[in-house]
Amino acid sequence: MKKIIIITGQTATGKTSLALQLAKEKNGELVNFDSRQMYKYLTIITGKDIKKNSKFKSQKSKLQLESKNSYDIGYYKINGINVWLYDAVDPKQNFSSFDFKELAEVVIEDIQKRNKIPILIGGTYLYLKHLLYGFETENIPPNWPLRKKLNKKSLKELQKLLKSINYQMFQHLNNSDKNNPQRLIRKIEIATNLNLPAVQKKSLKPKVQPLTNPTGYVALNLRIYTGLRFASNDKLKVVIKKRVLKRLQLGAIDEVKSLLDKGYKKTDPGMKTIGYQQIIEYLEKKISKENAVKKWITAEIQYAKRQYTFMKKDENIVWRLV
């Protein structure tokens, strides 16, 4: 199988710069797997490295998907390098690791057909894990009508519902998962599917052929699988604070105002993003600007720490300190 390169790690560690450098050296193209950079209009706060007047070159008509969802596949040029899977999803749309896997497989195949090397770049490890290794439940696609109903339920109601459908599944969850509405919703979705008759289950399986087999890492024939992480928490805090302040200077608040003017709401999937949520609180006059910035910085630091917690379990990642 043709080779790919993967650059992952904590937020603000310089992953994109390294990936662009490798793309020039190895004749590659970048494939984004940062979940928030997938969304359209979320540019400054999510840190998309695209110039203001850059044009998105849609390849939607060329690259066919089995999915009926209206995702837009295309790329921007950054320093002469194609960067795929920015601006693929409307902020009102739900987007899962299942959806990412479908899009990424199509893009990777296209890049390899043109005798170039796909360079996967991002920090959403769940997306990468699904693509590389698959999940036991990966053939159970998102059930959006069900999720819409479940989103209206309280945490206690979700816990009670999962217990009633599959008590053993609930008992195997850790405390964090038991108190996380989104994870409970996914478990209910899976449990509900597992209870369906075989004929119905078959109809819910995705038609797209998987890129990987259960051996995952070996099947993808990785050339480089690098993880970037901060050498210390002190450095992490300094770099993230500096980056947040820079994004404020670039117009982060105006970006949020523009999204709200377009009709997007803080409850939309894309808007449930660090930075946007805190600025919306400020615009709603619930907190001061200073407090919003502090909350944004704190949330980014906590997110970076969680990233490493999840990623360090993957023994295939070769870590590099920054």
PyMOL commands that set and color helices and strands:
alter all, ss='L'
color gray80, all
select helices_A, chain A and resi 15-26+97-113+125-133+144-150+155-165+167-171+175-178+181-194+198-204+217-220+233-249+252-261+269-271+276-283+289-311
alter helices_A, ss='H'
color red, helices_A
select strands_A, chain A and resi 4-9+28-32+57-58+74-78+81-84+117-121+222-229+318-321
alter strands_A, ss='S'
color yellow, strands_A
deselect
rebuild
show_as cartoon
